[in-house]
Amino acid sequence: MSASDLHPNLQPMFEEVLRRNPGESEFHQAVFELIHSLTPIAGKQPEYIKWSILNRICEPERQIIFRVPWIDDSGAVHINRGFRVQFNSALGPFKGGLRFHPSVNLSIIKFLGFEQTFKNALTGMPIGGGKGGSDFDPKGRSDAEIMRFCQSFMTELYRHVGEYRDVPAGDIGVGGREIGFLFGQYKRITGHYESGVFTGKGLTWGGSQVRTEATGYGVTFFAEEMLRVKGESFDGKRVLVSGSGNVAIYAVEKVAQLGGTVVAVSDSDGVVLDEKGIDLDLLKEVKEVRRERLTEYAAARGGSARHTAGGSIWDIPCDVALPCATQNELDESGAIALVANGVRLVAEGANMPTTPEAIRVLQDAKVLYAPGKASNAGGVATSALEMQQNASRDSWDFESTEARLQQIMSDIHGRCVEAADEYGDPGNYVMGANVAAYTKVADAMVALGLI
């Protein structure tokens, strides 16, 4: 990942990003992937790198960092750091999730906001890109502690968000419980019920059907489109889904509905291999209801499931792999193992889960590979559908909302394929996704003047 690997017209821009953002490796990685994909534009349509469009796109409109003090159940005071990076609003209000995890820092939030900008552009919905969160760890905390943290977090964040300004949602560590606490504090402080300020809300207070399932369903729909291009389907396919959180669970569910068999999932403690196929009801019980580790799944499942502490899910033979856990989880050695074991398709359910070295291994082996900004856009697409319902004071049923999601994912796939074909690299979903999204955002920024 060096400026020397880029088109000469693009090198100074990446060098400027490195200079202005020292030590932010995740952000550097996300920017490099995008810029590297713009090589066909640099030669064919150089106007897209004039006017310093690329420089402006790589600089967030606003970066907010704040202190979050809170008290635990024993009365001890804790201080965490909160973030909101409002990256680009050329297409609409900032839109992106909040992540509560000890690994959260400015680099991670910037890379997520940067990716979100282009992911949102690919959906075709009128939304810009942003991201936020905190280094707070909700694991092992009581509901009361999480409520107090969320209320303190929102006491600062509320002044920076709004349905026409910035619309947060959930991400790692932020689910329906946290969204409820955050929205409740926003309503309490502002004194009005602005349902469009958050997405991922409960169904009884402004939420949308399919939002819980959307990212996992979406990545599966996208992979289905990739298979369809090759005249195939999920029927009979052996599938790996890394992670065991919301995205992974609903990817497991949709793969099974489409005829595939998910044989392994993972968490931070290790991997469960279940040759009979992952038992979805048990997985939901262990992870969503009891909030326990996968060791409990293996114990409850009996002889068909084997838990390997600290193991790599990528060592297990499969036809399709869906990385749905976290950034940079699939590295070069994992990709080499997947290729050696016959993987034919990798589609990202998480944000940037595949390292640049691993991407190179997959592409060199002619494995179909889809980047997260395209394949995991189902979550934010359904969030935009939730915003539509809130704006019209309407509520749609599950079937019609899922059909809208499936059509959006099919449309995103089509945009990626069309851009890759137009710029001379058919089947390159990375280049297709980046070029299609970048040109849309760039066109809007040019139309709006020097912003």
N, C-alpha and C positions, 0 to 999 in steps of 0.2 A: 504494500500500500504506500506508494511513493508518487510524488508529483511527476517524476520521470516516466511513469507508466501511462501518463495521460497525453492527449492530443496537445501539441505545442500551444494552441490558443487557449487551452483550459488550464495549463499548468500554473500560471500566475494566480488564478482564482483560488485553486486549492492551497497554494502556498500562503495566500492571504488568510484563508480559514485557519490554517495551522498557526499562523502568527497571532491572530486575534483571539484564539481559543486554546491556549496552551494546556496540555495535560488532559484534554477532554477526549479520550480515545474512542469512546462509543460514538460521540458526535462526529469525530473525524471519519470513522468507518462508514457512517450513514451518508455523509456528504461525498466521500470518495466513490461509493457505489453509484450514486446518482450521476456525479460528474463523469465518471468513466463511461456510463451508458450514453452520454451526450456526444460521443465522438462522431456519429453520423451527422448530427446537427451542426457540429462545428465546421464540417466540410461542406455540407449540402445547403444549410440555412444559417449562415453565420449571424444573421440579424438577431437570432435568439440569444446570442451571447454579447450583443451590443447593449448600449444604454446601461451597462452594469447590472443587467437584470439578474444574472446569476449571483453576483455579489450581494444584491439586495435580498434575494430569495434565501441565501445562506445566513442572513442576519435576522434574528427574531425581532419582531416589532416591539416586544416588551418582555422583560425578564423580572419576575417578582420573587423575592426571597424574604421569608419572615420567620419570626420566632413563634413556637407553639408551646406554651406552658400548660401543664395539666397535672392533676393530682390522682395518684392511684388509690386503691381501696384501703391501703394501710396509712394513707395520709402523706406519703412521700411525694415530693415535687419532682417532676421530670420536665426536661426541655428538649423538644425536637425542632427540626427545621422544616419549614414548609416551602413549597415551590409552586409557581404557575408561570409557564413560558407560553406567551401568546405569540405564536410564530408568524402566521400569515393570515390576513383577513381579506385578501383580494376577491375571494369567491363568496364570502359570507362571514357570519360571526365565527369566532374561534370555536373549535369543537374538538374535544378529546378528553380522555379519562384522567382519573386521579389514581395514583399508585401509592399504597402504603407498604413499604418494605425496607428493611435495614440497608439495602444496597442503594437506595435512591440518593442521587446527588445531581448536581446541575448538568453534568455531561449526559447522564441517562435521560433526564427530563428533556434536554435539548434534542437529543437524537430521536426520542419518541415524538416530540412536537414536530420536528422536521419530517419524519416519516408520515406523521398524521396528515400533514398538509397535502401530500401527494396521494395518499390513500383516499382522503376525502374527495379530492379532485376526480379520482377514477370512478367514484360512485355516481357522478353526474348530478349530485345534490348540491344545493347552494350553501355550502359550509366551508369555512376556512379551517386552519389547523392549529392546535395547541395541546398542551399536556401539563399535568401537575402532579403533586403528591407530597410525600413526606418520608423521612427515614424512620418513622414510627413502625414498630413491629407489633401487629395485632395478635400474633400467635401467643396463645396462653393467657390473653387478657380477658377479663370479665366483660359482660355486656355494659356494665356501668362504667368501666374504665374506657371502653371504646366510645361510649356516648360522650363522656367528658372530653376525650381527645377531639372527637369530631366537632363538638361545639366550640372548643377553643380554636381549632383550625378554621372553621367557618366564620368565626368572629373577625378574623383578619381578611379572609378571602372574599367575603360577601361584597365588599366594595369594588371588586374587580370583575364580577361576573354579572350576567343578565341575559335574558333570552335574545336580545339583539346585540349583545356584546361578546359573551363568552359562555358556552354551555358545557359544563363538565359532565362526566359520567363515571362509571366504575372502571377498574382495572385490577391488577394483582392486589389483593388485600382489601379491596373495596367492592363489596357486594350490596345486596338489597338492604341489609341491616345498616351499613354505613351510609348509604345514600339517604335512607330515611332520617338518620340523625342529622346529616348535613343539611338536607332540605328543611327539616323542622327548625333548625337554628336560623337558616336564611329567612324563612317565613316569620319567625319570631322577631328578628332584628328589623326586617324591612317593613313588616306590618301588612303585607299583602301576599296573596296566593298566586305566585308567578310560576305556574307549573312548568313552563318551557325553559326554566333556568337550569334544570337537571334532566338527564335521561337515565334510564335504568330504574325508574321509580316503580313502586309496587302497583299491581293492577288495580287496586281499590282507590288509589290516589294519583291517577294520571299516567300510569305506566302503559306500555304497549305489549300486547301479545307477541311472543317469539323473541323479545329482547334478551331474555335469559339464554335462550338457545342460539342466538343469532350468529355469534362468531364461530362456534363449533359447526353449526349447520352450514354456514357460509363457506368455510374452507373445504368442506366436503362437497358442496355444490360446485365449487370451482374445480376441484380435482376431478369431479365427474365430467365436467366440460373438457378438461384436458384429455381424459380417457376417451371421450366420445370422438375427439378429433382423430384418434388412432383406431377408431372402430371398436372400442372396448367399453366396459362398464366395471362397476365395483363387484359385480356378481362373481363369487368364488375367489376374490382377492384376499390375500393375507396382509393385514394392516398393522402397523405400529403407530401408537399415539403417545407421544411423550407428554408428561404432566398428568395430573389427575384433578385439576381444578375445573372451573366452569367451562372453559374452552374445550379441554380434553373430554370431559364427560359428554358434552353434546356432540362432539365429533364422533365419539364412540357410538352414540345413539343413532346418528344419521347414517354412518357407515353400515351399521347393522340393518337399518331400514332399506338401504340400497343393495343389500345382498353380500356385503363384505364381512369378514371376520376379524375383529380386533383381538390380537392375541397377547398384547402387552401394553401396560401403562407404567408410569413411574412417578416418584416424588423425590424430595431431596434426600431421602434415606436410602433409596434403591429402586429396584425394578421388580414388578410382578409379571411373570409369564404364565398365562393360562391357556393351554392348548385347546381347551374346549370353547374358547372365546370368552372375553371379559363379561361377567355377569353385571349388567348395567344397574339393576335394582340394588344389588349388594354394593356396588361402587358408589352409588348415590347415597346409600345409607351410611357407609363408612365416611365418605368425604364431605357430604353436604349436611347430613343430619348430626352425626356424632363427631365430625371434625377430627377424625383420627388418621393414623398413618396407614400405609398400604400393607404393613405387616398384619394389621387386623383383617384386611380383606383376605389375605392368604390363609390366615388361621381359620376364618369363617368358611372359606370356600372348600377347604379340604384338599384331597390328593391331587386335583387337577391343576392347582395353582402353586407356583414356587416363587418365593421372594428371595432376591439376591441383594444383600446389603451393599451399597456402593457400586452396583453393577452398571453397565452401559446398555441402554435399551437398543442402541444401534448395532450391537453385536448379534441381534436376533434376526434370522432370515425373514424377508418379507417381500411383497410386491410393491406396496405403497407405504411411505413413511410420512406422518404428519407431526412435525415438531410443534407442540402446543404449550410449552412450559415457559421459557424465558429467553432473553437474548444470549446469543453465542453458545447455546447448549450443544449444537451439532458442530463439532470441530473437524479438522482434516482427518484425524484417525477414525472418527465415527463415520465420515463419508466414505473413506476407503473400505471400511467394514461393510457398509451398506452395499456398495458397488460389488464387492467380492461375493456377497450373498444374494445378488440378483435383483436389487431394488430397481424399479422401473419408473417410479414417480415420487417426487418429494414436493409437498406443498406446505407452506408455512402457516400455522395457526397462531403462532406467537409473533411478537415484533422482533425482527432481525435475529432469529434463533440460529442462523447458519453463518459461520465465519466466512470471510472472503476466500480463504484457502479451501474450505469445504465446498463452497460454490464452484470453485474452479475444478475440483475433482469430479463433482457431479456433472458439470457441463462437458468436460473432456470425455466422460464416459457415455455421453449422449442420454443421460437420465433426464426426463422431463422435470423441470424445476421451476416452481412459482414463488416469487418473493412475497413477503407478508403484506406489503402495501397493496397488492392485488388480491391475494387469496384470503387474507383475514379481514377484509373490509366489510364483511357482513354485519359485524357488531355496530360500527358507526353508521352503516346504511340504515339499519333498523332504528338506531337512535334518531336519525333524521326523519324516519317515518313516525316515530313517537312525537317529535317536534311538530310535524304536520297535524297529527291528531290533537295535540294540545292547542295549537293555534285555531283549529276549527271547532274545538270543544266536542270532538268526536271520538269514537272508539271502534276499532276494527276487530273482526274475529280472527282466530288463530289461522284458519286455512287461507284466508285472503291475504293476511300479512306474510305468511310463509311463501305464498305464491309471488308476492312482490319482491321478497328477498331473493328467491331463486332467480327471478328475471333480472334483478340488479346484478347478481353474481355472473349470470350469463352475459350481460351487457359488458361488464368489466373484462371478462375473458375475451370478448369480441374486440374491445378497444386495444387490449394488449396484442392480440394476434394481428390486427390491422396495422398497428404502428410497427411491429417487428417486420411484417411483410413490406411495408412502405419503405423502410430504411435498410432493407437488404439483408436481414438476418432472421428468416422465418423460424419459428419455434423458440426464439430467445425471449422468454417471458420477462426476464429482468430488464432487457433493453426496451421491450415493448411497453411495459408498465411505466418505466421511468420517463420515456420520451412522451408517451401519451399524457401523463400527468403533468410533466414539466411544461409542455407547450401550452396546456390549458391555463395553468397558473400564470405563466409568462405573458400570454395574450391579455389576460385580465389586468395584470400590472401595467402593461404598456397602455392599455385603454384608460386606466385611471390616472395616468400621469406619473410624475416622479414621487412615488410613495414608498 
